[in-house]
Amino acid sequence: MDNQYIPQFEPVDREQLEVIRSLSVGQRIELMLHARELAVGLIRGRLHKRYPDLSINKLNMLVLEEIDRAERPIPRF
């Protein structure tokens, strides 16, 4: 049996893709920044729930560590 990691993706939403294509570059960047803000907020909220006594500085460090881990490529064997 092959243990190769195969990511599972949702089908492409062509309507959403067309909406994004119709935006200006500035609007796409703004959309990306809002999506990033949402993702970071969700990570921070989950970590705060898990570690309610951490200071905001330590919580933010955990958020950055998690983002750093997520940006590393997955090793393929």
Secondary structure, DSSP 8 states (H G I E B T S, - for coil): -------------HHHHHHHHTS-HHHHHHHHHHHHHHHHHHHHHHHHHH-TTS-HHHHHHHHHHHHHHHHS-----
